[in-house]
Structures are given as structure tokens and as C-alpha cells.
Amino acid sequence: MHDHELELSASDRYAKALSLSHERESEQITVDTSLPLQRCRVCGAEMPVTEKCLQVMADRMLARLKPETAVIVRKDLELYLTACISCRQKFSVKWNTYPRKFI
């Protein structure tokens, strides 16, 4: 140890060591991995889901359908998934995207 470090108390040396380790951590490069949330295409409200999540959900749904049904549902999903719940309720009959049409 250096002479000036001997003059410091144990708690001061500990605090200095923590401070130095914090300085090294703060120099590390950080990458922003956040994704923007989807906005409703009708009213612009922020929806609690990302565009990527909506795409994955749509792909999974379509993969389980018969090809002729998947063509119809794909068009519906383009409208339906990009609208918030409130707008879906208001416009699903007008858009002809309501699920009961297949019954």
C-alpha cells in the first residue's frame, strides 16, 4: 500500500474501492434494447404490445388454420390487431372482422 492509503481508515478505503469500481462500470457501453409500443391505427392510443409481438401472434394463429380460412383471417388481422380494444369494439362489425362471422 502507498503511504497515503495507510492514512485512510478501513471504511474510507472500502468507499474509495467502491467508487473506483463504479467508475469502471459506468464507462461500459450500454445498448438500448427497448422496442416501441404499437399505436392504434384509428385513434393513436398506445397499445400494451409491440409490433413484433403482434406479428408473432398473427403468424401462430394463421399457421393453425386451413389455407382457405387463413387467407380471410390474414386480411382481418391486418385491421384488427393494429387497433386498440376500444376501436375494435366500435368498428369490428363495420370492418367485418368480428370472429362470429365464421359460425
Biopython code that builds the backbone (N, CA, C, O; Angstrom):
import numpy as np
from Bio.PDB.StructureBuilder import StructureBuilder

atoms = [
    (1, "MET", "N", (0.828, -1.182, 0.000)),
    (1, "MET", "CA", (0.000, 0.000, 0.000)),
    (1, "MET", "C", (0.871, 1.243, 0.000)),
    (1, "MET", "O", (1.998, 1.245, 0.496)),
    (2, "HIS", "N", (0.316, 2.292, -0.568)),
    (2, "HIS", "CA", (1.008, 3.567, -0.554)),
    (2, "HIS", "C", (0.817, 4.224, 0.797)),
    (2, "HIS", "O", (-0.096, 3.878, 1.547)),
    (3, "ASP", "N", (1.710, 5.200, 1.109)),
    (3, "ASP", "CA", (1.637, 5.882, 2.405)),
    (3, "ASP", "C", (0.304, 6.597, 2.599)),
    (3, "ASP", "O", (-0.267, 6.570, 3.689)),
    (4, "HIS", "N", (-0.191, 7.240, 1.534)),
    (4, "HIS", "CA", (-1.450, 7.984, 1.689)),
    (4, "HIS", "C", (-2.637, 7.051, 1.900)),
    (4, "HIS", "O", (-3.639, 7.458, 2.488)),
    (5, "GLU", "N", (-2.541, 5.796, 1.426)),
    (5, "GLU", "CA", (-3.614, 4.835, 1.638)),
    (5, "GLU", "C", (-3.605, 4.323, 3.072)),
    (5, "GLU", "O", (-4.653, 3.958, 3.604)),
    (6, "LEU", "N", (-2.422, 4.289, 3.711)),
    (6, "LEU", "CA", (-2.339, 3.863, 5.105)),
    (6, "LEU", "C", (-3.024, 4.860, 6.021)),
    (6, "LEU", "O", (-3.522, 4.495, 7.086)),
    (7, "GLU", "N", (-3.047, 6.117, 5.609)),
    (7, "GLU", "CA", (-3.662, 7.153, 6.420)),
    (7, "GLU", "C", (-5.189, 7.042, 6.401)),
    (7, "GLU", "O", (-5.846, 7.540, 7.315)),
    (8, "LEU", "N", (-5.755, 6.414, 5.401)),
    (8, "LEU", "CA", (-7.207, 6.286, 5.310)),
    (8, "LEU", "C", (-7.693, 5.179, 6.234)),
    (8, "LEU", "O", (-7.012, 4.171, 6.422)),
    (9, "SER", "N", (-8.854, 5.371, 6.799)),
    (9, "SER", "CA", (-9.443, 4.322, 7.628)),
    (9, "SER", "C", (-9.917, 3.190, 6.725)),
    (9, "SER", "O", (-10.015, 3.352, 5.509)),
    (10, "ALA", "N", (-10.203, 2.066, 7.319)),
    (10, "ALA", "CA", (-10.673, 0.908, 6.552)),
    (10, "ALA", "C", (-11.964, 1.243, 5.806)),
    (10, "ALA", "O", (-12.123, 0.843, 4.653)),
    (11, "SER", "N", (-12.876, 1.957, 6.429)),
    (11, "SER", "CA", (-14.140, 2.303, 5.778)),
    (11, "SER", "C", (-13.918, 3.274, 4.625)),
    (11, "SER", "O", (-14.614, 3.202, 3.611)),
    (12, "ASP", "N", (-12.952, 4.183, 4.771)),
    (12, "ASP", "CA", (-12.650, 5.108, 3.673)),
    (12, "ASP", "C", (-12.021, 4.372, 2.488)),
    (12, "ASP", "O", (-12.334, 4.665, 1.334)),
    (13, "ARG", "N", (-11.123, 3.406, 2.783)),
    (13, "ARG", "CA", (-10.531, 2.613, 1.707)),
    (13, "ARG", "C", (-11.610, 1.813, 0.973)),
    (13, "ARG", "O", (-11.586, 1.693, -0.252)),
    (14, "TYR", "N", (-12.555, 1.268, 1.746)),
    (14, "TYR", "CA", (-13.655, 0.497, 1.160)),
    (14, "TYR", "C", (-14.517, 1.398, 0.267)),
    (14, "TYR", "O", (-14.880, 1.016, -0.846)),
    (15, "ALA", "N", (-14.838, 2.587, 0.762)),
    (15, "ALA", "CA", (-15.639, 3.538, -0.010)),
    (15, "ALA", "C", (-14.912, 3.949, -1.291)),
    (15, "ALA", "O", (-15.532, 4.091, -2.346)),
    (16, "LYS", "N", (-13.603, 4.137, -1.192)),
    (16, "LYS", "CA", (-12.814, 4.509, -2.371)),
    (16, "LYS", "C", (-12.822, 3.369, -3.388)),
    (16, "LYS", "O", (-12.950, 3.609, -4.589)),
    (17, "ALA", "N", (-12.686, 2.130, -2.913)),
    (17, "ALA", "CA", (-12.692, 0.968, -3.810)),
    (17, "ALA", "C", (-14.038, 0.854, -4.514)),
    (17, "ALA", "O", (-14.089, 0.574, -5.712)),
    (18, "LEU", "N", (-15.127, 1.069, -3.782)),
    (18, "LEU", "CA", (-16.456, 1.032, -4.398)),
    (18, "LEU", "C", (-16.608, 2.126, -5.443)),
    (18, "LEU", "O", (-17.172, 1.903, -6.514)),
    (19, "SER", "N", (-16.108, 3.288, -5.127)),
    (19, "SER", "CA", (-16.197, 4.411, -6.046)),
    (19, "SER", "C", (-15.444, 4.110, -7.337)),
    (19, "SER", "O", (-15.928, 4.405, -8.430)),
    (20, "LEU", "N", (-14.252, 3.520, -7.204)),
    (20, "LEU", "CA", (-13.466, 3.190, -8.395)),
    (20, "LEU", "C", (-14.150, 2.116, -9.230)),
    (20, "LEU", "O", (-14.146, 2.192, -10.458)),
    (21, "SER", "N", (-14.741, 1.110, -8.575)),
    (21, "SER", "CA", (-15.420, 0.055, -9.338)),
    (21, "SER", "C", (-16.648, 0.624, -10.035)),
    (21, "SER", "O", (-16.975, 0.203, -11.145)),
    (22, "HIS", "N", (-17.332, 1.572, -9.404)),
    (22, "HIS", "CA", (-18.498, 2.201, -10.036)),
    (22, "HIS", "C", (-18.081, 2.991, -11.272)),
    (22, "HIS", "O", (-18.782, 2.979, -12.284)),
    (23, "GLU", "N", (-16.942, 3.679, -11.195)),
    (23, "GLU", "CA", (-16.453, 4.441, -12.351)),
    (23, "GLU", "C", (-16.170, 3.521, -13.527)),
    (23, "GLU", "O", (-16.462, 3.870, -14.671)),
    (24, "ARG", "N", (-15.602, 2.345, -13.258)),
    (24, "ARG", "CA", (-15.334, 1.396, -14.341)),
    (24, "ARG", "C", (-16.637, 0.890, -14.954)),
    (24, "ARG", "O", (-16.726, 0.749, -16.173)),
    (25, "GLU", "N", (-17.644, 0.617, -14.135)),
    (25, "GLU", "CA", (-18.934, 0.132, -14.645)),
    (25, "GLU", "C", (-19.627, 1.186, -15.492)),
    (25, "GLU", "O", (-20.244, 0.860, -16.506)),
    (26, "SER", "N", (-19.532, 2.441, -15.087)),
    (26, "SER", "CA", (-20.234, 3.496, -15.808)),
    (26, "SER", "C", (-19.610, 3.772, -17.176)),
    (26, "SER", "O", (-20.242, 4.394, -18.030)),
    (27, "GLU", "N", (-18.379, 3.315, -17.389)),
    (27, "GLU", "CA", (-17.725, 3.512, -18.673)),
    (27, "GLU", "C", (-18.134, 2.463, -19.699)),
    (27, "GLU", "O", (-17.840, 2.603, -20.886)),
    (28, "GLN", "N", (-18.810, 1.417, -19.244)),
    (28, "GLN", "CA", (-19.222, 0.363, -20.160)),
    (28, "GLN", "C", (-20.289, 0.892, -21.115)),
    (28, "GLN", "O", (-21.094, 1.756, -20.768)),
    (29, "ILE", "N", (-20.266, 0.353, -22.310)),
    (29, "ILE", "CA", (-21.222, 0.760, -23.328)),
    (29, "ILE", "C", (-22.552, 0.065, -23.065)),
    (29, "ILE", "O", (-22.592, -1.138, -22.808)),
    (30, "THR", "N", (-23.622, 0.818, -23.131)),
    (30, "THR", "CA", (-24.947, 0.226, -22.976)),
    (30, "THR", "C", (-25.689, 0.330, -24.298)),
    (30, "THR", "O", (-25.493, 1.270, -25.068)),
    (31, "VAL", "N", (-26.526, -0.630, -24.539)),
    (31, "VAL", "CA", (-27.306, -0.660, -25.766)),
    (31, "VAL", "C", (-28.786, -0.615, -25.400)),
    (31, "VAL", "O", (-29.252, -1.399, -24.574)),
    (32, "ASP", "N", (-29.504, 0.288, -26.009)),
    (32, "ASP", "CA", (-30.939, 0.391, -25.769)),
    (32, "ASP", "C", (-31.643, -0.721, -26.541)),
    (32, "ASP", "O", (-31.622, -0.738, -27.772)),
    (33, "THR", "N", (-32.256, -1.638, -25.825)),
    (33, "THR", "CA", (-32.948, -2.754, -26.466)),
    (33, "THR", "C", (-34.464, -2.621, -26.364)),
    (33, "THR", "O", (-35.192, -3.577, -26.633)),
    (34, "SER", "N", (-34.935, -1.453, -25.981)),
    (34, "SER", "CA", (-36.384, -1.273, -25.858)),
    (34, "SER", "C", (-37.021, -1.187, -27.245)),
    (34, "SER", "O", (-36.399, -0.747, -28.212)),
    (35, "LEU", "N", (-38.252, -1.613, -27.308)),
    (35, "LEU", "CA", (-38.994, -1.579, -28.561)),
    (35, "LEU", "C", (-40.196, -0.655, -28.390)),
    (35, "LEU", "O", (-40.808, -0.631, -27.322)),
    (36, "PRO", "N", (-40.537, 0.100, -29.420)),
    (36, "PRO", "CA", (-41.693, 0.990, -29.295)),
    (36, "PRO", "C", (-42.983, 0.182, -29.247)),
    (36, "PRO", "O", (-43.103, -0.863, -29.886)),
    (37, "LEU", "N", (-43.937, 0.682, -28.484)),
    (37, "LEU", "CA", (-45.238, 0.035, -28.414)),
    (37, "LEU", "C", (-46.062, 0.385, -29.641)),
    (37, "LEU", "O", (-45.903, 1.453, -30.230)),
    (38, "GLN", "N", (-46.928, -0.513, -30.009)),
    (38, "GLN", "CA", (-47.823, -0.317, -31.160)),
    (38, "GLN", "C", (-48.830, 0.780, -30.820)),
    (38, "GLN", "O", (-49.307, 0.863, -29.688)),
    (39, "ARG", "N", (-49.141, 1.595, -31.776)),
    (39, "ARG", "CA", (-50.185, 2.612, -31.612)),
    (39, "ARG", "C", (-51.400, 2.195, -32.424)),
    (39, "ARG", "O", (-51.276, 1.608, -33.500)),
    (40, "CYS", "N", (-52.568, 2.505, -31.896)),
    (40, "CYS", "CA", (-53.809, 2.192, -32.600)),
    (40, "CYS", "C", (-53.852, 2.962, -33.912)),
    (40, "CYS", "O", (-53.606, 4.168, -33.941)),
    (41, "ARG", "N", (-54.162, 2.269, -34.985)),
    (41, "ARG", "CA", (-54.184, 2.925, -36.289)),
    (41, "ARG", "C", (-55.398, 3.831, -36.457)),
    (41, "ARG", "O", (-55.442, 4.632, -37.391)),
    (42, "VAL", "N", (-56.387, 3.717, -35.566)),
    (42, "VAL", "CA", (-57.590, 4.536, -35.654)),
    (42, "VAL", "C", (-57.468, 5.782, -34.777)),
    (42, "VAL", "O", (-57.556, 6.907, -35.268)),
    (43, "CYS", "N", (-57.264, 5.569, -33.468)),
    (43, "CYS", "CA", (-57.272, 6.702, -32.534)),
    (43, "CYS", "C", (-55.884, 7.132, -32.084)),
    (43, "CYS", "O", (-55.734, 8.193, -31.479)),
    (44, "GLY", "N", (-54.859, 6.318, -32.371)),
    (44, "GLY", "CA", (-53.489, 6.667, -31.998)),
    (44, "GLY", "C", (-53.102, 6.324, -30.569)),
    (44, "GLY", "O", (-51.991, 6.639, -30.144)),
    (45, "ALA", "N", (-53.987, 5.689, -29.822)),
    (45, "ALA", "CA", (-53.670, 5.321, -28.439)),
    (45, "ALA", "C", (-52.556, 4.282, -28.427)),
    (45, "ALA", "O", (-52.462, 3.435, -29.315)),
    (46, "GLU", "N", (-51.715, 4.366, -27.402)),
    (46, "GLU", "CA", (-50.636, 3.402, -27.256)),
    (46, "GLU", "C", (-51.212, 2.083, -26.734)),
    (46, "GLU", "O", (-51.951, 2.064, -25.749)),
    (47, "MET", "N", (-50.869, 1.002, -27.396)),
    (47, "MET", "CA", (-51.356, -0.318, -27.011)),
    (47, "MET", "C", (-50.259, -1.042, -26.226)),
    (47, "MET", "O", (-49.078, -0.820, -26.493)),
    (48, "PRO", "N", (-50.615, -1.898, -25.268)),
    (48, "PRO", "CA", (-49.591, -2.561, -24.440)),
    (48, "PRO", "C", (-48.941, -3.753, -25.126)),
    (48, "PRO", "O", (-48.844, -4.831, -24.540)),
    (49, "VAL", "N", (-48.494, -3.565, -26.362)),
    (49, "VAL", "CA", (-47.900, -4.646, -27.139)),
    (49, "VAL", "C", (-47.002, -4.031, -28.215)),
    (49, "VAL", "O", (-47.238, -2.910, -28.665)),
    (50, "THR", "N", (-45.972, -4.775, -28.623)),
    (50, "THR", "CA", (-45.094, -4.287, -29.682)),
    (50, "THR", "C", (-45.556, -4.826, -31.032)),
    (50, "THR", "O", (-46.319, -5.789, -31.101)),
    (51, "GLU", "N", (-45.090, -4.202, -32.085)),
    (51, "GLU", "CA", (-45.420, -4.653, -33.440)),
    (51, "GLU", "C", (-44.925, -6.083, -33.668)),
    (51, "GLU", "O", (-45.607, -6.895, -34.293)),
    (52, "LYS", "N", (-43.739, -6.375, -33.157)),
    (52, "LYS", "CA", (-43.164, -7.713, -33.305)),
    (52, "LYS", "C", (-44.038, -8.762, -32.614)),
    (52, "LYS", "O", (-44.251, -9.848, -33.153)),
    (53, "CYS", "N", (-44.537, -8.442, -31.437)),
    (53, "CYS", "CA", (-45.406, -9.364, -30.705)),
    (53, "CYS", "C", (-46.687, -9.630, -31.496)),
    (53, "CYS", "O", (-47.139, -10.772, -31.575)),
    (54, "LEU", "N", (-47.264, -8.596, -32.075)),
    (54, "LEU", "CA", (-48.479, -8.765, -32.880)),
    (54, "LEU", "C", (-48.213, -9.655, -34.087)),
    (54, "LEU", "O", (-49.055, -10.472, -34.459)),
    (55, "GLN", "N", (-47.047, -9.496, -34.695)),
    (55, "GLN", "CA", (-46.698, -10.310, -35.864)),
    (55, "GLN", "C", (-46.549, -11.777, -35.479)),
    (55, "GLN", "O", (-47.005, -12.663, -36.202)),
    (56, "VAL", "N", (-45.914, -12.031, -34.345)),
    (56, "VAL", "CA", (-45.735, -13.408, -33.881)),
    (56, "VAL", "C", (-47.098, -14.039, -33.576)),
    (56, "VAL", "O", (-47.345, -15.191, -33.932)),
    (57, "MET", "N", (-47.977, -13.283, -32.918)),
    (57, "MET", "CA", (-49.315, -13.808, -32.616)),
    (57, "MET", "C", (-50.077, -14.126, -33.893)),
    (57, "MET", "O", (-50.705, -15.179, -33.996)),
    (58, "ALA", "N", (-50.027, -13.230, -34.856)),
    (58, "ALA", "CA", (-50.733, -13.449, -36.123)),
    (58, "ALA", "C", (-50.180, -14.676, -36.840)),
    (58, "ALA", "O", (-50.950, -15.494, -37.343)),
    (59, "ASP", "N", (-48.870, -14.814, -36.893)),
    (59, "ASP", "CA", (-48.257, -15.968, -37.562)),
    (59, "ASP", "C", (-48.668, -17.280, -36.907)),
    (59, "ASP", "O", (-48.953, -18.261, -37.594)),
    (60, "ARG", "N", (-48.699, -17.294, -35.576)),
    (60, "ARG", "CA", (-49.098, -18.513, -34.862)),
    (60, "ARG", "C", (-50.560, -18.866, -35.126)),
    (60, "ARG", "O", (-50.898, -20.034, -35.318)),
    (61, "MET", "N", (-51.420, -17.855, -35.135)),
    (61, "MET", "CA", (-52.837, -18.117, -35.410)),
    (61, "MET", "C", (-53.029, -18.644, -36.826)),
    (61, "MET", "O", (-53.746, -19.621, -37.041)),
    (62, "LEU", "N", (-52.392, -17.999, -37.776)),
    (62, "LEU", "CA", (-52.569, -18.379, -39.177)),
    (62, "LEU", "C", (-52.008, -19.762, -39.482)),
    (62, "LEU", "O", (-52.536, -20.476, -40.334)),
    (63, "ALA", "N", (-50.949, -20.137, -38.793)),
    (63, "ALA", "CA", (-50.330, -21.444, -39.031)),
    (63, "ALA", "C", (-51.255, -22.592, -38.653)),
    (63, "ALA", "O", (-51.086, -23.707, -39.146)),
    (64, "ARG", "N", (-52.230, -22.336, -37.785)),
    (64, "ARG", "CA", (-53.125, -23.394, -37.311)),
    (64, "ARG", "C", (-54.429, -23.469, -38.093)),
    (64, "ARG", "O", (-55.282, -24.304, -37.793)),
    (65, "LEU", "N", (-54.591, -22.621, -39.073)),
    (65, "LEU", "CA", (-55.840, -22.573, -39.830)),
    (65, "LEU", "C", (-55.705, -23.281, -41.173)),
    (65, "LEU", "O", (-54.606, -23.469, -41.695)),
    (66, "LYS", "N", (-56.842, -23.663, -41.706)),
    (66, "LYS", "CA", (-56.856, -24.197, -43.068)),
    (66, "LYS", "C", (-56.443, -23.072, -44.005)),
    (66, "LYS", "O", (-56.764, -21.915, -43.734)),
    (67, "PRO", "N", (-55.743, -23.366, -45.098)),
    (67, "PRO", "CA", (-55.254, -22.318, -46.005)),
    (67, "PRO", "C", (-56.346, -21.371, -46.505)),
    (67, "PRO", "O", (-56.127, -20.162, -46.582)),
    (68, "GLU", "N", (-57.516, -21.908, -46.844)),
    (68, "GLU", "CA", (-58.591, -21.034, -47.360)),
    (68, "GLU", "C", (-59.133, -20.104, -46.272)),
    (68, "GLU", "O", (-59.540, -18.980, -46.564)),
    (69, "THR", "N", (-59.139, -20.564, -45.032)),
    (69, "THR", "CA", (-59.576, -19.708, -43.925)),
    (69, "THR", "C", (-58.481, -18.704, -43.580)),
    (69, "THR", "O", (-58.775, -17.554, -43.253)),
    (70, "ALA", "N", (-57.229, -19.128, -43.652)),
    (70, "ALA", "CA", (-56.102, -18.260, -43.316)),
    (70, "ALA", "C", (-56.054, -17.024, -44.212)),
    (70, "ALA", "O", (-55.669, -15.949, -43.753)),
    (71, "VAL", "N", (-56.433, -17.160, -45.468)),
    (71, "VAL", "CA", (-56.440, -16.008, -46.387)),
    (71, "VAL", "C", (-57.411, -14.941, -45.889)),
    (71, "VAL", "O", (-57.090, -13.752, -45.898)),
    (72, "ILE", "N", (-58.590, -15.364, -45.459)),
    (72, "ILE", "CA", (-59.602, -14.423, -44.965)),
    (72, "ILE", "C", (-59.152, -13.809, -43.638)),
    (72, "ILE", "O", (-59.238, -12.598, -43.438)),
    (73, "VAL", "N", (-58.676, -14.660, -42.745)),
    (73, "VAL", "CA", (-58.283, -14.189, -41.415)),
    (73, "VAL", "C", (-57.091, -13.254, -41.498)),
    (73, "VAL", "O", (-57.018, -12.298, -40.726)),
    (74, "ARG", "N", (-56.160, -13.492, -42.400)),
    (74, "ARG", "CA", (-54.997, -12.607, -42.548)),
    (74, "ARG", "C", (-55.443, -11.170, -42.835)),
    (74, "ARG", "O", (-54.902, -10.230, -42.251)),
    (75, "LYS", "N", (-56.403, -10.992, -43.709)),
    (75, "LYS", "CA", (-56.919, -9.645, -44.020)),
    (75, "LYS", "C", (-57.552, -9.024, -42.779)),
    (75, "LYS", "O", (-57.357, -7.841, -42.499)),
    (76, "ASP", "N", (-58.314, -9.832, -42.037)),
    (76, "ASP", "CA", (-58.945, -9.333, -40.812)),
    (76, "ASP", "C", (-57.906, -8.912, -39.782)),
    (76, "ASP", "O", (-58.046, -7.874, -39.136)),
    (77, "LEU", "N", (-56.871, -9.717, -39.634)),
    (77, "LEU", "CA", (-55.848, -9.428, -38.631)),
    (77, "LEU", "C", (-55.106, -8.129, -38.925)),
    (77, "LEU", "O", (-54.708, -7.421, -37.999)),
    (78, "GLU", "N", (-54.919, -7.811, -40.189)),
    (78, "GLU", "CA", (-54.241, -6.561, -40.540)),
    (78, "GLU", "C", (-54.991, -5.367, -39.968)),
    (78, "GLU", "O", (-54.371, -4.402, -39.521)),
    (79, "LEU", "N", (-56.301, -5.420, -39.978)),
    (79, "LEU", "CA", (-57.109, -4.352, -39.388)),
    (79, "LEU", "C", (-57.237, -4.521, -37.879)),
    (79, "LEU", "O", (-57.002, -3.586, -37.113)),
    (80, "TYR", "N", (-57.607, -5.711, -37.472)),
    (80, "TYR", "CA", (-57.982, -5.979, -36.096)),
    (80, "TYR", "C", (-56.828, -5.827, -35.118)),
    (80, "TYR", "O", (-56.995, -5.198, -34.073)),
    (81, "LEU", "N", (-55.669, -6.380, -35.425)),
    (81, "LEU", "CA", (-54.553, -6.336, -34.486)),
    (81, "LEU", "C", (-53.897, -4.968, -34.376)),
    (81, "LEU", "O", (-53.200, -4.700, -33.398)),
    (82, "THR", "N", (-54.099, -4.118, -35.334)),
    (82, "THR", "CA", (-53.482, -2.783, -35.282)),
    (82, "THR", "C", (-54.423, -1.743, -34.692)),
    (82, "THR", "O", (-54.133, -0.547, -34.735)),
    (83, "ALA", "N", (-55.548, -2.189, -34.141)),
    (83, "ALA", "CA", (-56.497, -1.282, -33.483)),
    (83, "ALA", "C", (-56.564, -1.627, -31.999)),
    (83, "ALA", "O", (-56.427, -2.789, -31.615)),
    (84, "CYS", "N", (-56.774, -0.616, -31.176)),
    (84, "CYS", "CA", (-56.894, -0.851, -29.735)),
    (84, "CYS", "C", (-58.226, -1.552, -29.441)),
    (84, "CYS", "O", (-59.093, -1.645, -30.310)),
    (85, "ILE", "N", (-58.370, -2.028, -28.242)),
    (85, "ILE", "CA", (-59.569, -2.776, -27.869)),
    (85, "ILE", "C", (-60.822, -1.934, -28.050)),
    (85, "ILE", "O", (-61.843, -2.433, -28.524)),
    (86, "SER", "N", (-60.752, -0.673, -27.681)),
    (86, "SER", "CA", (-61.909, 0.213, -27.806)),
    (86, "SER", "C", (-62.334, 0.364, -29.272)),
    (86, "SER", "O", (-63.520, 0.278, -29.589)),
    (87, "CYS", "N", (-61.376, 0.584, -30.145)),
    (87, "CYS", "CA", (-61.692, 0.739, -31.569)),
    (87, "CYS", "C", (-62.147, -0.579, -32.190)),
    (87, "CYS", "O", (-62.977, -0.579, -33.099)),
    (88, "ARG", "N", (-61.615, -1.692, -31.711)),
    (88, "ARG", "CA", (-62.080, -2.995, -32.193)),
    (88, "ARG", "C", (-63.553, -3.172, -31.890)),
    (88, "ARG", "O", (-64.328, -3.614, -32.738)),
    (89, "GLN", "N", (-63.930, -2.822, -30.672)),
    (89, "GLN", "CA", (-65.327, -2.958, -30.276)),
    (89, "GLN", "C", (-66.231, -2.059, -31.115)),
    (89, "GLN", "O", (-67.333, -2.458, -31.493)),
    (90, "LYS", "N", (-65.772, -0.868, -31.400)),
    (90, "LYS", "CA", (-66.590, 0.081, -32.161)),
    (90, "LYS", "C", (-66.716, -0.292, -33.637)),
    (90, "LYS", "O", (-67.779, -0.120, -34.235)),
    (91, "PHE", "N", (-65.634, -0.802, -34.224)),
    (91, "PHE", "CA", (-65.596, -0.937, -35.678)),
    (91, "PHE", "C", (-65.560, -2.360, -36.225)),
    (91, "PHE", "O", (-65.553, -2.532, -37.444)),
    (92, "SER", "N", (-65.536, -3.385, -35.376)),
    (92, "SER", "CA", (-65.373, -4.750, -35.897)),
    (92, "SER", "C", (-66.511, -5.169, -36.825)),
    (92, "SER", "O", (-66.272, -5.880, -37.801)),
    (93, "VAL", "N", (-67.735, -4.746, -36.543)),
    (93, "VAL", "CA", (-68.855, -5.097, -37.437)),
    (93, "VAL", "C", (-68.716, -4.329, -38.753)),
    (93, "VAL", "O", (-68.910, -4.894, -39.829)),
    (94, "LYS", "N", (-68.384, -3.053, -38.663)),
    (94, "LYS", "CA", (-68.198, -2.243, -39.861)),
    (94, "LYS", "C", (-67.059, -2.791, -40.736)),
    (94, "LYS", "O", (-67.169, -2.823, -41.961)),
    (95, "TRP", "N", (-65.964, -3.220, -40.086)),
    (95, "TRP", "CA", (-64.819, -3.758, -40.820)),
    (95, "TRP", "C", (-65.032, -5.203, -41.249)),
    (95, "TRP", "O", (-64.274, -5.738, -42.059)),
    (96, "ASN", "N", (-66.067, -5.830, -40.702)),
    (96, "ASN", "CA", (-66.344, -7.243, -40.955)),
    (96, "ASN", "C", (-65.194, -8.126, -40.454)),
    (96, "ASN", "O", (-64.803, -9.092, -41.108)),
    (97, "THR", "N", (-64.667, -7.768, -39.283)),
    (97, "THR", "CA", (-63.562, -8.533, -38.692)),
    (97, "THR", "C", (-63.989, -9.309, -37.459)),
    (97, "THR", "O", (-63.147, -9.912, -36.792)),
    (98, "TYR", "N", (-65.262, -9.309, -37.143)),
    (98, "TYR", "CA", (-65.710, -9.991, -35.931)),
    (98, "TYR", "C", (-65.631, -11.506, -36.151)),
    (98, "TYR", "O", (-65.929, -11.997, -37.239)),
    (99, "PRO", "N", (-65.222, -12.250, -35.092)),
    (99, "PRO", "CA", (-64.990, -13.683, -35.236)),
    (99, "PRO", "C", (-66.251, -14.530, -35.443)),
    (99, "PRO", "O", (-66.153, -15.653, -35.937)),
    (100, "ARG", "N", (-67.398, -14.034, -35.088)),
    (100, "ARG", "CA", (-68.622, -14.843, -35.217)),
    (100, "ARG", "C", (-69.058, -15.037, -36.662)),
    (100, "ARG", "O", (-69.957, -15.835, -36.926)),
    (101, "LYS", "N", (-68.455, -14.341, -37.583)),
    (101, "LYS", "CA", (-68.857, -14.494, -38.986)),
    (101, "LYS", "C", (-68.527, -15.889, -39.515)),
    (101, "LYS", "O", (-69.050, -16.291, -40.555)),
    (102, "PHE", "N", (-67.663, -16.635, -38.810)),
    (102, "PHE", "CA", (-67.307, -17.975, -39.245)),
    (102, "PHE", "C", (-68.219, -19.058, -38.675)),
    (102, "PHE", "O", (-68.081, -20.233, -39.017)),
    (103, "ILE", "N", (-69.145, -18.667, -37.812)),
    (103, "ILE", "CA", (-70.049, -19.656, -37.193)),
    (103, "ILE", "C", (-71.203, -19.978, -38.115)),
    (103, "ILE", "O", (-72.064, -20.787, -37.768)),
]
sb = StructureBuilder()
sb.init_structure("model")
sb.init_model(0)
sb.init_chain("A")
sb.init_seg("    ")
for serial, (resi, resn, name, xyz) in enumerate(atoms, 1):
    if name == "N":
        sb.init_residue(resn, " ", resi, " ")
    sb.init_atom(name, np.array(xyz, "f"), 0.0, 1.0, " ", f" {name:<3s}", serial, name[0])
structure = sb.get_structure()
